[in-house]
């Protein structure tokens, strides 16, 4: 089959959705299909069309919107996308759309081709969180576009052949936000690269970070923004008062400077390491002993999968809507591959963390179980096969 995948960014950009498109396209190509990725040409140095690892990439130009009609941007971009897609969609057998503008434009073409919409979460809410520290102008226009963006995503859900989500958490968020209670969302968790996150311990990296190999290493990977709740993690770490435990924070974001100031308020601040973003994050998983995901908002939790694939026990919060909108309980088997704790009970968090710090044997057992769960439930091959089964059905 000729299969089109759509998102506003792809290679060489990196990110969760970009990784998804890459892994799904790679599996499709290995199965004998023809994957085509449609995305924006967000760098003039990129070519309009190229092939990367068997994946054909077609890039559309950035659509320039005159300032006087900038308030109409979502509708204008959708119309321009519709025109561009109509020129490249011939003979396509199946379409996977990860971005509402593309899905809305595609559905407007009234094709006989099945279109699957796979939203990561409620689009405008993600946009609002991402721009919370942006200049006033950006936040103003996001608010101005809200009605159009909401309508675009709601129509994408209703008009696509199927709407696939990674978790019940995302399905419930979409249901509540758009008033779609009872809508038949298809829940299909993604995969994880089992080879990439199966590395031997990097002792050289431990030496570079000045960490004693006998120390216990806690790891957080993700964006540094308010909804990720890293402040709570730093404060709990400071309360440990243990010289044999280090906290590694991998990622960047709007909260970074504030969190670094918080680190400086404690005598044990030298054991909290801010390591910035990384393109080879697997090396940090290899030296960690415990993975912690303290997020308040996590539509799925790919980092939890990565940690489990790396053989780490995980601690995350349970879903307590609306403040804690997470899918950790859909990934972690409580007491088997890690712990899902009550976000309003700090004592529970501390006791579970101390248990894993002081009992490496429990963490090792959980890590083995987590790796096994990934091998059985969370492979990219399984995800793609199930997607194709949905098409055939």
N, C-alpha and C positions, 0 to 999 in steps of 0.2 A: 504493500500500500504506500501511497504518497501521503505523508502525514505532515501537516503544518503545525508549528508551535509558535505562539505569539507572546511577546512581552516587550515593554518599552526599552529594556536593556538586555544585552547578552555579551558574549566574549568580545573584547578582553575584559569587560567589567566583571567584578566578582561580587557574590552575594548569594543569599539563600535561593531566590528564584532562578538566578543564573545557573547555580549548581544543579538545581532541579532539571532545567532544560537540557543541560549538558548530559547528565546521567541518563535521563529518559531517552534523549536522542541517540546516545551511544548504544543503549540496549536495543532500540528499534533498528539501528543500522546493522548491528550484529545479527538480528533476526531476519535480515534481508529486506527491511522496509527502507523507504527514502525519506529521511527527516529533513524538513526545511524550517529554519527559524526566521521569523520576521521580527525585526526590531528597529529601533531608531538609530540613525547615524549621528551619535552624539559627540563625535570627534572627526573633524574634517580630514584627518590623516587616514581614517579607515576607508576601505574600499566599499563600493556599493554592493558588491556581491563577491563572496569568497567561499571556499570549502575548508572547514577546520575539522580534522579527525573524522572525515566522512560525513560531516554535517554541513549542509548547504546553508549559508547565511545570506539573507537579503535585507539590506538596510534602506529604510526610507529616509528622506531628508527631514531635518528639524523644521517643523512648520512655523513660519514667522507670522505672528499675529500683531496687526497694528495696534498701538496703544489705545486708540479711540474706541476699539471694540474688544479690548482685552477681557471685559466682563463676560463676553460670549465664548471665551477660549475653549471650554470643554466641548461645546456643540460644533465649533469650527474645526477643531482637531479631529473630532469623530467623523465629520463629513469628508475631510481630506484623507483620513485613514481609509474610509470606505472606497474612495476613488482609487487609492494606491492598491488596496487589497483586491479590488475587482480586476486589476491588471496582472495579478500574480497567483490567483487562486484556481486557475483552470486545471482540471484533472486531479485536484486534491481530493483524497478519499475520506479524510478525517482531520478535524481541527481541534487542537488543545490551546485554549486561550487563558493566560494567567493575569490579564490586565483588563479592567472593565471597558476602557476606551476601545480596545481592539475587539473585544467580544461583542460589544454593542454595535460597532461598525460592521462586523462580520454578519451578525444576525440580521442587520438591516438590509443585507444583500438578498435575503430570502432564498438561500441556496438549498439544494437537496442534500447537501453534505452535512453529516452529523458534527455538531459543535459542542465540545465539552468545556464548560467554564470552571476553572479551578482557582477561586479567590483565596488568597492567603488569610484574609480576615475582612472585616468591614473597611472598605477603602478609605472613606472620609475620616474615620476615627484614627486609622494609621497615619493619614496625612496630618491630622491635627497634632498627634503626638510627636511626629517627626519635625514639625515646624514650631513647636512650643517655645523654643528659644530663638526663633528666626526674627528678623526685623519686622516691624509693624506692617509694612506693605505686603509682605508675603502672607502673614496671618490674615490680613484683611481680605485679600483675594481668595484665599482658601475658604473663608467664610462666605464670600460672595458666590463662589462656585458650588457651595454645598448642595443646593437643591438640584442642580444639573448633574453633579457627580452621583448623588444618591439615586436619582432617577435612572441614570445610566447603568449603575450596578444592579439595581432591582430588576430592570428590564433584561439585563444579561442573564440573571438567575432564571427568570420566567421564560425567556425566549430560547435559551440554549437547549440542546437535546437533553443534556444532563448537567447538573451542577455537582461537582465532586469536591469534597473537603477532606482535609487531613485528620480531622478530629470531631468528636461530638461537641467539643467546646466551640469550634468555629461554626458548626451547624446551629447551635443554640444562639450564638451571637448574631448570626444573620437572621434567624427566625425572629428574634426579639427586636432587632433594629428596624427591620423592614416589614414587620407584621406578617410573617410568613409561617406562623405556627402550623405544624403538620405537613409542611412542604417536604417532598421526598428527596432530601439530600443524600448523596451516596458517599459514605465515609470510607476513605481509602488511604491509610497512612503511607507516607513515603518510605524510601529505603535509606540505607546508609552504606558508605563504601567500606566494606569489611576488610579489604586489603590495606587501605590507607590508614585506618585506625587500629592497626595491629602491629605496632612497632615495639622493639626492645627498648628497655629503659636507656635514655640518653644521658649517660654519666658525664659526658663532656659538657652538656648543657647545665647540669647541676653545678659543675665546677665554675662555669662562667657566671652563674647566678649566685655563687658563694653559698650554696646550700649543702649542708652535710648530708651525705647519702642516707644516714640513719634518721634524719628528720622526717616528719610527716608533712606532706604537701597537700594543701587544699587548693582547688582550682575553680575559677569562674571564667567563662568564655561568653562574650556577648557585648552588646552595645552598652555604653555608659550613659544612661538616660534615666529620668525619674522612675518610670514604670518598671525598670529592671530591678529596683530596690537594692542596689549594691551598698547603699549607705547602711542598711540593716546588717548586711553581711560583715562589713568592716567593723561595726560596733560590737557585734557578737564575737568576732575574732579578737578584738581588743580585750574583751572580758575573759578570754581564755587564760591570759597571762602565762603562756607557755613558751619557753625558748626553743623547744624542739618541734614547733609547728610553724610553717610558712603559708602565706596566702598569695597566690599568683592571680592577677587580674589581667586577662587578655582581651583587648578591645579598646574602643575609643568612642567618644560621644560628647554631648553637650554638658554632661555632669562631671567630666574628667577633672577639671581644675578644682571644683568644690570638693570632690572625693579625696583628691591628693592633700588638700588642706586638712581634711578630717583625719587622714593618716598621720599628719605631722603633729597632731594633738596628743599622741600616745607615745610612751617610751618605747614600745615595741614596734614602732612604725617601720623600722628597717627590715622587719620580716614581712611587710606587705609590699609586694612588687607590682608596679604598674608597667606592663610590658608592651602596651600599644597594640595596634592591629597586626595580624600575621597572616601570610599566605600559606604557611606550613604549620598550622595550629596543632597538627597531630603530634609534634615533638613535645608540646607542653602536656598533652594528655599522657604521654609516655612516662613523664617524671612525676605525675600526680598520684596521690593515694585515694583522694575523695573528691568527687565533683559536687558542686553546690549550685543550684539554680533558684535564686530567691525571688524570681520575677513575680510581679503582680499581674502582668499582661503578657501572655505567651500563647499565641494561637495554637501552636503545636509544641515545639520544643526540640528542634533538630539537634541542638547541642547536647541534650540528654541522650539521644540516640548515639551520637558520636562518643560520648563518655562510656556508654554501655558497650559499644563496639570495641573500645579501648580497654575494657575489662575493669572499669571503675564502678564502685558503689556510688549511688546518687542520692542526694537529698533535695527535695523540692517541696513547694507548698501545694496543699490541696486546693481545689476549685471552690471558692466561697464567693458566689456571684452577689453583687457586681464588682466588688473591689478586687478580688483575686480571680481573674478570668484566665485560667490556665488549663492545660491538658495533661499535666504530669501523671495523674492517676490512670490515664489511658496508655501510658508508656511504662511507668515503673510499677512493678508488682510489689506492693508494700510488704516489707519484711523479707523479700526474696531477692530482688535486684537493687533494693535501696529503700528509702523511707519517704513517704508522703506525709507531711506534718500539718497540723492545724496552724494557719498563719497568725492566729490570735493567741497562741500558746507558746511563748518564747521558751518556757521551761522544757517543752517537748522537743523543740528544735535543739536546744543545748544538750539534752540528755542523749538524743540520737547521734549528734555530732561527736560528743565525747565517747560514746560507745564505739564508734568507728575509729576514732583516734587511738583509743586504748586497746582495742581488740582487732588487730590487723587480720586475724584469721577470719573474722566475720566479714570484713570488707573484701577479702580475697574470695570467699565463697560467694558473696553477692556479685562480685565482678565476673566470676565464671558464669554465673546464672544469667547475668545481663548480656554477656557475649553470646551465649547460647540463644537467648531470646531474639537477638538481632539476626542470628543465622536462620532462625525459623520464621520469624514474623516480619522482619524489616529489611528485606533485600530489594534492590532495584529491579531485579528480574521478576520478582513476585508482583511488585507494584505495576510494572508495564503489562504483564500478562493479564492482570485483573482489569486494567484499563481497556485492553483489547477485547476482553470477554464482555465488558459492558457495551462496547461498540457492536459486537456480534449479536448481542441480545436485544 
